[in-house]
Amino acid sequence: MSRRNVILMAGAGTLMASITGVLLKTEAANAETTSNITPDAALQKLMDGNRRYIQQKRTFPDQERSRILEVANGQHPFATILGCSDSRVAPEIIFDQGLGDFFDIRVAGNFIDNVVLGNMEYAVVELGVPLLVVLGHERCGAVKAALDGKPVPGHIGSLVRAIKPAVYATKNLPGDAWDNAVRANVKMSVNKLQARSPILAKAIKAGTLKVVGARYDLDSGEVEVIA
């Protein structure tokens, strides 16, 4: 074997060792993150924070200078929040949490598409996040647009089309049509996750991931688990 081939093989071996080391470190970090808090404990932490928010007893955790420096070196969020792109529903505020606590995904109407799903899978695989929350809210404008069925400009139509199934599913139900559609949209998104992602389904089955659907009340500030 030539000296050149020996050098190439040695280099390849070093590269493989480096890649393996990175993967092992990632797995170890994921395991450490997941073991720090269970899915049920993560959900309880959210609801406790929302209770403080409602009662105006917020503690503003993880917002000090030391936290800024800590998360600058890496993130270990304990929940992924798929929320609506709405200025009134800021997850860190309504759950009384801080920097690095949430892996935030926000899209008008909090619906699932491949890009959103990829973000969720990343949070589970790379960050070891144990809780995923689909968070809808009262009087959602995107849901209202889908409910009204009027023409909308530009790419807004893609949002409306994504939410239409929730409108159709609740068309003949009693009660408030708008809120029925909001709730159905959340539940349908939750149901899609396990059906469309083997990665998430595997984590759910293993008990390392919990997926819930919730609704935020704009008037009271309360978050209600609905799925």
CYANA upper distance limits for C-alpha pairs under 8 A (distance plus 0.5 A):
  1 MET  CA      5 ASN  CA      7.00
  1 MET  CA      6 VAL  CA      7.41
  2 SER  CA      6 VAL  CA      6.89
  3 ARG  CA      7 ILE  CA      6.75
  4 ARG  CA      8 LEU  CA      6.74
  5 ASN  CA      9 MET  CA      6.55
  6 VAL  CA     10 ALA  CA      6.60
  7 ILE  CA     11 GLY  CA      6.60
  8 LEU  CA     12 ALA  CA      6.62
  9 MET  CA     13 GLY  CA      6.58
 10 ALA  CA     14 THR  CA      6.71
 11 GLY  CA     15 LEU  CA      6.72
 12 ALA  CA     16 MET  CA      6.68
 13 GLY  CA     17 ALA  CA      6.62
 14 THR  CA     18 SER  CA      6.62
 15 LEU  CA     19 ILE  CA      6.70
 16 MET  CA     20 THR  CA      6.51
 17 ALA  CA     21 GLY  CA      6.51
 18 SER  CA     22 VAL  CA      6.79
 19 ILE  CA     23 LEU  CA      6.75
 20 THR  CA     24 LEU  CA      6.60
 21 GLY  CA     25 LYS  CA      6.59
 22 VAL  CA     26 THR  CA      6.61
 23 LEU  CA     27 GLU  CA      6.66
 24 LEU  CA     28 ALA  CA      6.57
 25 LYS  CA     29 ALA  CA      6.55
 26 THR  CA     30 ASN  CA      6.60
 26 THR  CA    126 GLU  CA      7.45
 27 GLU  CA     31 ALA  CA      6.60
 28 ALA  CA     32 GLU  CA      6.57
 29 ALA  CA     33 THR  CA      6.55
 29 ALA  CA    127 LEU  CA      8.20
 29 ALA  CA    128 GLY  CA      8.35
 30 ASN  CA     34 THR  CA      6.54
 30 ASN  CA    125 VAL  CA      8.14
 30 ASN  CA    126 GLU  CA      7.18
 30 ASN  CA    127 LEU  CA      6.16
 30 ASN  CA    128 GLY  CA      4.98
 31 ALA  CA     35 SER  CA      6.50
 31 ALA  CA    128 GLY  CA      7.35
 32 GLU  CA     36 ASN  CA      6.73
 33 THR  CA     37 ILE  CA      7.86
 33 THR  CA     76 HIS  CA      6.81
 33 THR  CA     78 PHE  CA      8.39
 33 THR  CA    127 LEU  CA      7.88
 33 THR  CA    128 GLY  CA      6.39
 33 THR  CA    129 VAL  CA      7.83
 34 THR  CA     38 THR  CA      7.25
 34 THR  CA    128 GLY  CA      5.90
 34 THR  CA    129 VAL  CA      6.94
 34 THR  CA    130 PRO  CA      6.54
 34 THR  CA    208 THR  CA      7.62
 37 ILE  CA     41 ALA  CA      6.53
 37 ILE  CA     42 ALA  CA      6.69
 37 ILE  CA     78 PHE  CA      7.81
 37 ILE  CA    130 PRO  CA      8.06
 38 THR  CA     42 ALA  CA      6.58
 38 THR  CA    130 PRO  CA      6.99
 38 THR  CA    208 THR  CA      7.80
 39 PRO  CA     43 LEU  CA      6.84
 39 PRO  CA    130 PRO  CA      5.40
 39 PRO  CA    131 LEU  CA      5.76
 39 PRO  CA    207 GLY  CA      8.42
 39 PRO  CA    208 THR  CA      7.18
 39 PRO  CA    209 LEU  CA      6.40
 39 PRO  CA    210 LYS  CA      5.95
 40 ASP  CA     44 GLN  CA      6.72
 40 ASP  CA    210 LYS  CA      7.92
 41 ALA  CA     45 LYS  CA      6.60
 42 ALA  CA     46 LEU  CA      6.91
 42 ALA  CA     78 PHE  CA      6.85
 42 ALA  CA     79 ALA  CA      7.41
 42 ALA  CA    130 PRO  CA      7.79
 42 ALA  CA    131 LEU  CA      6.93
 43 LEU  CA     47 MET  CA      6.85
 43 LEU  CA    131 LEU  CA      7.44
 44 GLN  CA     48 ASP  CA      6.51
 45 LYS  CA     49 GLY  CA      6.70
 46 LEU  CA     50 ASN  CA      6.77
 46 LEU  CA     95 PHE  CA      6.11
 47 MET  CA     51 ARG  CA      6.66
 47 MET  CA     95 PHE  CA      7.49
 47 MET  CA    223 VAL  CA      8.02
 48 ASP  CA     52 ARG  CA      6.91
 48 ASP  CA     95 PHE  CA      8.19
 49 GLY  CA     53 TYR  CA      6.77
 49 GLY  CA     58 ARG  CA      7.95
 49 GLY  CA     94 ILE  CA      7.97
 49 GLY  CA     95 PHE  CA      5.01
 49 GLY  CA     96 ASP  CA      5.31
 49 GLY  CA     97 GLN  CA      7.46
 50 ASN  CA     54 ILE  CA      6.72
 50 ASN  CA     94 ILE  CA      6.12
 50 ASN  CA     95 PHE  CA      4.80
 50 ASN  CA     96 ASP  CA      6.84
 50 ASN  CA    221 GLY  CA      8.41
 50 ASN  CA    222 GLU  CA      7.23
 50 ASN  CA    223 VAL  CA      7.29
 51 ARG  CA     55 GLN  CA      6.70
 51 ARG  CA     95 PHE  CA      8.37
 51 ARG  CA    222 GLU  CA      7.98
 52 ARG  CA     56 GLN  CA      6.37
 52 ARG  CA     57 LYS  CA      5.25
 52 ARG  CA     58 ARG  CA      5.59
 52 ARG  CA     59 THR  CA      8.31
 52 ARG  CA     95 PHE  CA      8.44
 52 ARG  CA     96 ASP  CA      7.56
 53 TYR  CA     57 LYS  CA      6.63
 53 TYR  CA     58 ARG  CA      5.93
 53 TYR  CA     93 ILE  CA      8.06
 53 TYR  CA     94 ILE  CA      6.42
 53 TYR  CA     95 PHE  CA      7.13
 53 TYR  CA     96 ASP  CA      6.63
 53 TYR  CA    221 GLY  CA      8.06
 54 ILE  CA    220 SER  CA      7.71
 54 ILE  CA    221 GLY  CA      6.32
 54 ILE  CA    222 GLU  CA      7.02
 58 ARG  CA     96 ASP  CA      6.48
 59 THR  CA     96 ASP  CA      7.43
 60 PHE  CA     96 ASP  CA      6.41
 60 PHE  CA     97 GLN  CA      6.77
 60 PHE  CA     98 GLY  CA      7.21
 61 PRO  CA     96 ASP  CA      7.62
 61 PRO  CA     97 GLN  CA      6.08
 61 PRO  CA     98 GLY  CA      6.04
 62 ASP  CA     67 ARG  CA      6.11
 62 ASP  CA     97 GLN  CA      7.30
 62 ASP  CA     98 GLY  CA      5.11
 62 ASP  CA     99 LEU  CA      6.18
 62 ASP  CA    100 GLY  CA      8.29
 62 ASP  CA    101 ASP  CA      8.38
 63 GLN  CA     67 ARG  CA      6.57
 63 GLN  CA     68 ILE  CA      7.69
 63 GLN  CA     98 GLY  CA      5.92
 63 GLN  CA     99 LEU  CA      6.52
 64 GLU  CA     68 ILE  CA      7.26
 65 ARG  CA     69 LEU  CA      7.11
 66 SER  CA     70 GLU  CA      6.62
 67 ARG  CA     71 VAL  CA      6.65
 67 ARG  CA     99 LEU  CA      7.54
 68 ILE  CA     72 ALA  CA      6.69
 68 ILE  CA     99 LEU  CA      7.67
 69 LEU  CA     73 ASN  CA      7.57
 70 GLU  CA     74 GLY  CA      7.80
 71 VAL  CA     75 GLN  CA      5.89
 71 VAL  CA     99 LEU  CA      7.89
 71 VAL  CA    100 GLY  CA      6.62
 75 GLN  CA    100 GLY  CA      6.27
 75 GLN  CA    127 LEU  CA      8.04
 76 HIS  CA    100 GLY  CA      7.00
 76 HIS  CA    101 ASP  CA      7.60
 76 HIS  CA    127 LEU  CA      6.65
 76 HIS  CA    128 GLY  CA      8.21
 76 HIS  CA    129 VAL  CA      8.03
 77 PRO  CA    100 GLY  CA      5.90
 77 PRO  CA    101 ASP  CA      4.81
 77 PRO  CA    102 PHE  CA      5.37
 77 PRO  CA    103 PHE  CA      6.42
 77 PRO  CA    127 LEU  CA      7.84
 77 PRO  CA    129 VAL  CA      6.77
 78 PHE  CA    101 ASP  CA      6.25
 78 PHE  CA    102 PHE  CA      6.73
 78 PHE  CA    103 PHE  CA      8.45
 78 PHE  CA    129 VAL  CA      5.82
 78 PHE  CA    130 PRO  CA      6.74
 78 PHE  CA    131 LEU  CA      7.16
 79 ALA  CA    101 ASP  CA      7.35
 79 ALA  CA    102 PHE  CA      5.61
 79 ALA  CA    103 PHE  CA      6.76
 79 ALA  CA    129 VAL  CA      6.22
 79 ALA  CA    130 PRO  CA      6.88
 79 ALA  CA    131 LEU  CA      5.21
 79 ALA  CA    132 LEU  CA      6.25
 79 ALA  CA    133 VAL  CA      7.87
 80 THR  CA    102 PHE  CA      6.10
 80 THR  CA    103 PHE  CA      5.08
 80 THR  CA    104 ASP  CA      6.40
 80 THR  CA    105 ILE  CA      7.92
 80 THR  CA    120 MET  CA      7.70
 80 THR  CA    123 ALA  CA      7.60
 80 THR  CA    129 VAL  CA      7.33
 80 THR  CA    131 LEU  CA      6.68
 80 THR  CA    132 LEU  CA      5.18
 80 THR  CA    133 VAL  CA      6.66
 81 ILE  CA     91 PRO  CA      7.88
 81 ILE  CA    102 PHE  CA      7.18
 81 ILE  CA    103 PHE  CA      6.83
 81 ILE  CA    104 ASP  CA      5.65
 81 ILE  CA    105 ILE  CA      6.52
 81 ILE  CA    106 ARG  CA      8.42
 81 ILE  CA    132 LEU  CA      6.52
 81 ILE  CA    133 VAL  CA      5.41
 81 ILE  CA    134 VAL  CA      6.65
 81 ILE  CA    135 LEU  CA      7.30
 82 LEU  CA    104 ASP  CA      6.89
 82 LEU  CA    105 ILE  CA      5.23
 82 LEU  CA    106 ARG  CA      6.16
 82 LEU  CA    107 VAL  CA      8.11
 82 LEU  CA    110 ASN  CA      6.55
 82 LEU  CA    132 LEU  CA      8.14
 82 LEU  CA    133 VAL  CA      6.57
 82 LEU  CA    134 VAL  CA      5.32
 82 LEU  CA    135 LEU  CA      6.38
 83 GLY  CA     89 VAL  CA      8.19
 83 GLY  CA     91 PRO  CA      8.13
 83 GLY  CA    104 ASP  CA      8.08
 83 GLY  CA    105 ILE  CA      6.75
 83 GLY  CA    106 ARG  CA      5.29
 83 GLY  CA    107 VAL  CA      7.04
 83 GLY  CA    108 ALA  CA      8.35
 83 GLY  CA    109 GLY  CA      8.35
 83 GLY  CA    110 ASN  CA      5.77
 83 GLY  CA    134 VAL  CA      6.80
 83 GLY  CA    135 LEU  CA      5.33
 83 GLY  CA    136 GLY  CA      6.81
 84 CYS  CA     89 VAL  CA      7.80
 84 CYS  CA    106 ARG  CA      5.71
 84 CYS  CA    107 VAL  CA      5.55
 84 CYS  CA    108 ALA  CA      5.17
 84 CYS  CA    109 GLY  CA      5.86
 84 CYS  CA    110 ASN  CA      5.29
 84 CYS  CA    135 LEU  CA      7.61
 84 CYS  CA    136 GLY  CA      6.92
 84 CYS  CA    137 HIS  CA      8.17
 85 SER  CA     89 VAL  CA      8.43
 85 SER  CA    106 ARG  CA      5.70
 85 SER  CA    107 VAL  CA      5.41
 85 SER  CA    108 ALA  CA      5.09
 85 SER  CA    109 GLY  CA      7.94
 85 SER  CA    110 ASN  CA      8.24
 86 ASP  CA     90 ALA  CA      8.15
 86 ASP  CA    108 ALA  CA      7.64
 88 ARG  CA    218 LEU  CA      8.05
 89 VAL  CA     94 ILE  CA      7.58
 89 VAL  CA    137 HIS  CA      8.23
 89 VAL  CA    216 TYR  CA      8.18
 90 ALA  CA     94 ILE  CA      6.74
 91 PRO  CA     95 PHE  CA      6.41
 91 PRO  CA     97 GLN  CA      8.48
 91 PRO  CA    104 ASP  CA      8.48
 92 GLU  CA     96 ASP  CA      6.13
 92 GLU  CA     97 GLN  CA      5.30
 92 GLU  CA     98 GLY  CA      6.28
 92 GLU  CA    101 ASP  CA      8.50
 92 GLU  CA    102 PHE  CA      7.95
 93 ILE  CA     97 GLN  CA      7.03
 94 ILE  CA    221 GLY  CA      7.61
 97 GLN  CA    101 ASP  CA      6.96
 98 GLY  CA    102 PHE  CA      8.40
103 PHE  CA    123 ALA  CA      7.55
105 ILE  CA    116 VAL  CA      7.79
105 ILE  CA    119 ASN  CA      8.08
106 ARG  CA    110 ASN  CA      7.20
107 VAL  CA    111 PHE  CA      7.65
108 ALA  CA    142 ALA  CA      6.52
108 ALA  CA    159 LEU  CA      7.52
109 GLY  CA    136 GLY  CA      7.71
109 GLY  CA    140 CYS  CA      7.56
109 GLY  CA    141 GLY  CA      8.33
109 GLY  CA    142 ALA  CA      5.73
109 GLY  CA    143 VAL  CA      6.71
109 GLY  CA    159 LEU  CA      7.62
109 GLY  CA    163 ILE  CA      7.44
109 GLY  CA    185 ASN  CA      8.47
110 ASN  CA    134 VAL  CA      7.43
110 ASN  CA    135 LEU  CA      7.42
110 ASN  CA    136 GLY  CA      6.88
110 ASN  CA    186 VAL  CA      7.94
110 ASN  CA    189 SER  CA      8.50
111 PHE  CA    162 ALA  CA      7.33
111 PHE  CA    163 ILE  CA      7.51
111 PHE  CA    185 ASN  CA      7.79
111 PHE  CA    186 VAL  CA      8.09
111 PHE  CA    189 SER  CA      6.46
112 ILE  CA    116 VAL  CA      6.29
112 ILE  CA    117 LEU  CA      6.91
112 ILE  CA    189 SER  CA      6.38
112 ILE  CA    192 LYS  CA      7.95
112 ILE  CA    193 LEU  CA      8.28
113 ASP  CA    117 LEU  CA      6.54
114 ASN  CA    118 GLY  CA      6.52
115 VAL  CA    119 ASN  CA      6.93
116 VAL  CA    120 MET  CA      6.92
117 LEU  CA    121 GLU  CA      6.72
117 LEU  CA    193 LEU  CA      7.97
117 LEU  CA    197 SER  CA      8.09
118 GLY  CA    122 TYR  CA      6.64
119 ASN  CA    123 ALA  CA      6.84
120 MET  CA    124 VAL  CA      6.93
120 MET  CA    132 LEU  CA      8.39
121 GLU  CA    125 VAL  CA      6.44
121 GLU  CA    197 SER  CA      8.48
121 GLU  CA    199 ILE  CA      7.14
121 GLU  CA    200 LEU  CA      7.11
122 TYR  CA    126 GLU  CA      5.94
122 TYR  CA    127 LEU  CA      7.60
123 ALA  CA    127 LEU  CA      5.49
123 ALA  CA    128 GLY  CA      6.89
123 ALA  CA    129 VAL  CA      6.27
124 VAL  CA    128 GLY  CA      5.19
124 VAL  CA    129 VAL  CA      5.49
124 VAL  CA    130 PRO  CA      7.64
124 VAL  CA    200 LEU  CA      7.99
124 VAL  CA    203 ALA  CA      8.50
124 VAL  CA    209 LEU  CA      8.38
129 VAL  CA    209 LEU  CA      7.81
130 PRO  CA    208 THR  CA      6.20
130 PRO  CA    209 LEU  CA      4.95
130 PRO  CA    210 LYS  CA      6.81
131 LEU  CA    209 LEU  CA      6.02
131 LEU  CA    210 LYS  CA      5.43
131 LEU  CA    211 VAL  CA      6.54
131 LEU  CA    212 VAL  CA      8.48
132 LEU  CA    209 LEU  CA      7.88
132 LEU  CA    210 LYS  CA      6.71
132 LEU  CA    211 VAL  CA      5.26
132 LEU  CA    212 VAL  CA      6.95
133 VAL  CA    211 VAL  CA      6.40
133 VAL  CA    212 VAL  CA      5.56
133 VAL  CA    213 GLY  CA      6.16
133 VAL  CA    214 ALA  CA      7.43
134 VAL  CA    186 VAL  CA      6.78
134 VAL  CA    189 SER  CA      7.75
134 VAL  CA    190 VAL  CA      7.25
134 VAL  CA    211 VAL  CA      8.34
134 VAL  CA    212 VAL  CA      6.89
134 VAL  CA    213 GLY  CA      5.22
134 VAL  CA    214 ALA  CA      6.62
135 LEU  CA    186 VAL  CA      7.46
135 LEU  CA    213 GLY  CA      6.57
135 LEU  CA    214 ALA  CA      5.37
135 LEU  CA    215 ARG  CA      6.18
135 LEU  CA    216 TYR  CA      7.50
136 GLY  CA    140 CYS  CA      8.09
136 GLY  CA    182 VAL  CA      7.10
136 GLY  CA    183 ARG  CA      7.81
136 GLY  CA    185 ASN  CA      8.40
136 GLY  CA    186 VAL  CA      6.48
136 GLY  CA    213 GLY  CA      8.30
136 GLY  CA    214 ALA  CA      6.67
136 GLY  CA    215 ARG  CA      5.26
136 GLY  CA    216 TYR  CA      6.71
137 HIS  CA    182 VAL  CA      7.46
137 HIS  CA    215 ARG  CA      5.39
137 HIS  CA    216 TYR  CA      4.86
137 HIS  CA    217 ASP  CA      6.53
137 HIS  CA    218 LEU  CA      7.52
138 GLU  CA    179 ASP  CA      7.06
138 GLU  CA    182 VAL  CA      7.59
138 GLU  CA    215 ARG  CA      7.45
138 GLU  CA    216 TYR  CA      6.63
138 GLU  CA    217 ASP  CA      5.76
138 GLU  CA    218 LEU  CA      6.36
139 ARG  CA    143 VAL  CA      8.34
139 ARG  CA    144 LYS  CA      7.84
139 ARG  CA    178 TRP  CA      7.46
139 ARG  CA    179 ASP  CA      7.38
139 ARG  CA    182 VAL  CA      8.25
139 ARG  CA    218 LEU  CA      8.34
140 CYS  CA    144 LYS  CA      6.80
140 CYS  CA    182 VAL  CA      7.47
141 GLY  CA    145 ALA  CA      6.72
142 ALA  CA    146 ALA  CA      6.99
142 ALA  CA    159 LEU  CA      7.55
142 ALA  CA    160 VAL  CA      7.12
142 ALA  CA    163 ILE  CA      8.30
143 VAL  CA    147 LEU  CA      6.61
143 VAL  CA    160 VAL  CA      7.81
143 VAL  CA    163 ILE  CA      6.93
143 VAL  CA    178 TRP  CA      7.76
143 VAL  CA    181 ALA  CA      7.38
143 VAL  CA    182 VAL  CA      6.84
144 LYS  CA    148 ASP  CA      6.53
144 LYS  CA    178 TRP  CA      6.94
145 ALA  CA    149 GLY  CA      6.76
145 ALA  CA    150 LYS  CA      7.56
145 ALA  CA    160 VAL  CA      6.89
146 ALA  CA    150 LYS  CA      8.37
146 ALA  CA    160 VAL  CA      5.33
146 ALA  CA    161 ARG  CA      7.62
146 ALA  CA    163 ILE  CA      6.71
146 ALA  CA    164 LYS  CA      6.07
146 ALA  CA    167 VAL  CA      7.47
147 LEU  CA    164 LYS  CA      7.88
147 LEU  CA    167 VAL  CA      6.47
147 LEU  CA    178 TRP  CA      7.59
147 LEU  CA    181 ALA  CA      8.33
151 PRO  CA    157 GLY  CA      8.29
152 VAL  CA    156 ILE  CA      6.71
152 VAL  CA    157 GLY  CA      6.36
153 PRO  CA    157 GLY  CA      7.38
155 HIS  CA    159 LEU  CA      8.05
156 ILE  CA    160 VAL  CA      7.13
157 GLY  CA    161 ARG  CA      6.64
158 SER  CA    162 ALA  CA      6.82
159 LEU  CA    163 ILE  CA      7.08
160 VAL  CA    164 LYS  CA      6.68
161 ARG  CA    165 PRO  CA      8.40
163 ILE  CA    167 VAL  CA      7.48
163 ILE  CA    185 ASN  CA      7.11
164 LYS  CA    168 TYR  CA      6.81
165 PRO  CA    169 ALA  CA      6.59
165 PRO  CA    185 ASN  CA      8.31
166 ALA  CA    170 THR  CA      6.88
166 ALA  CA    181 ALA  CA      5.89
166 ALA  CA    182 VAL  CA      8.12
166 ALA  CA    184 ALA  CA      5.83
166 ALA  CA    185 ASN  CA      5.44
166 ALA  CA    188 MET  CA      7.73
167 VAL  CA    171 LYS  CA      6.48
167 VAL  CA    181 ALA  CA      5.77
167 VAL  CA    184 ALA  CA      8.39
167 VAL  CA    185 ASN  CA      8.49
169 ALA  CA    181 ALA  CA      8.38
169 ALA  CA    184 ALA  CA      7.96
170 THR  CA    177 ALA  CA      7.70
170 THR  CA    180 ASN  CA      6.78
170 THR  CA    181 ALA  CA      6.56
170 THR  CA    184 ALA  CA      7.69
171 LYS  CA    177 ALA  CA      7.71
173 LEU  CA    177 ALA  CA      7.98
173 LEU  CA    180 ASN  CA      8.23
175 GLY  CA    180 ASN  CA      7.76
176 ASP  CA    180 ASN  CA      6.52
177 ALA  CA    181 ALA  CA      6.66
178 TRP  CA    182 VAL  CA      6.83
179 ASP  CA    183 ARG  CA      6.69
180 ASN  CA    184 ALA  CA      6.60
181 ALA  CA    185 ASN  CA      6.41
182 VAL  CA    186 VAL  CA      7.01
183 ARG  CA    187 LYS  CA      6.84
183 ARG  CA    215 ARG  CA      7.58
183 ARG  CA    226 ILE  CA      8.01
184 ALA  CA    188 MET  CA      6.45
185 ASN  CA    189 SER  CA      6.71
186 VAL  CA    190 VAL  CA      6.85
186 VAL  CA    213 GLY  CA      6.31
186 VAL  CA    214 ALA  CA      7.58
186 VAL  CA    215 ARG  CA      8.34
186 VAL  CA    227 ALA  CA      8.30
187 LYS  CA    191 ASN  CA      6.75
187 LYS  CA    213 GLY  CA      6.67
187 LYS  CA    226 ILE  CA      8.05
187 LYS  CA    227 ALA  CA      6.36
188 MET  CA    192 LYS  CA      6.69
189 SER  CA    193 LEU  CA      7.05
190 VAL  CA    194 GLN  CA      8.11
190 VAL  CA    211 VAL  CA      7.50
190 VAL  CA    212 VAL  CA      7.25
190 VAL  CA    213 GLY  CA      6.69
190 VAL  CA    227 ALA  CA      7.84
191 ASN  CA    195 ALA  CA      7.21
192 LYS  CA    196 ARG  CA      6.30
193 LEU  CA    197 SER  CA      6.38
193 LEU  CA    200 LEU  CA      7.50
193 LEU  CA    201 ALA  CA      8.19
194 GLN  CA    198 PRO  CA      7.29
194 GLN  CA    200 LEU  CA      6.42
194 GLN  CA    201 ALA  CA      5.21
195 ALA  CA    201 ALA  CA      7.91
197 SER  CA    201 ALA  CA      6.66
198 PRO  CA    202 LYS  CA      6.44
199 ILE  CA    203 ALA  CA      6.97
200 LEU  CA    204 ILE  CA      6.62
200 LEU  CA    209 LEU  CA      8.10
201 ALA  CA    205 LYS  CA      6.63
202 LYS  CA    206 ALA  CA      6.65
203 ALA  CA    207 GLY  CA      6.75
203 ALA  CA    208 THR  CA      5.92
203 ALA  CA    209 LEU  CA      5.81
204 ILE  CA    208 THR  CA      6.61
204 ILE  CA    209 LEU  CA      5.25
204 ILE  CA    210 LYS  CA      6.49
204 ILE  CA    211 VAL  CA      8.19
212 VAL  CA    225 VAL  CA      7.53
212 VAL  CA    226 ILE  CA      8.13
212 VAL  CA    227 ALA  CA      5.92
213 GLY  CA    225 VAL  CA      6.42
213 GLY  CA    226 ILE  CA      6.06
213 GLY  CA    227 ALA  CA      5.00
214 ALA  CA    223 VAL  CA      6.98
214 ALA  CA    224 GLU  CA      5.88
214 ALA  CA    225 VAL  CA      4.74
214 ALA  CA    226 ILE  CA      5.66
214 ALA  CA    227 ALA  CA      7.14
215 ARG  CA    223 VAL  CA      6.09
215 ARG  CA    224 GLU  CA      5.73
215 ARG  CA    225 VAL  CA      7.01
215 ARG  CA    226 ILE  CA      7.35
216 TYR  CA    221 GLY  CA      7.06
216 TYR  CA    222 GLU  CA      6.31
216 TYR  CA    223 VAL  CA      4.95
216 TYR  CA    224 GLU  CA      6.93
217 ASP  CA    221 GLY  CA      5.74
217 ASP  CA    222 GLU  CA      5.85
217 ASP  CA    223 VAL  CA      6.86
217 ASP  CA    224 GLU  CA      8.42
218 LEU  CA    222 GLU  CA      8.24
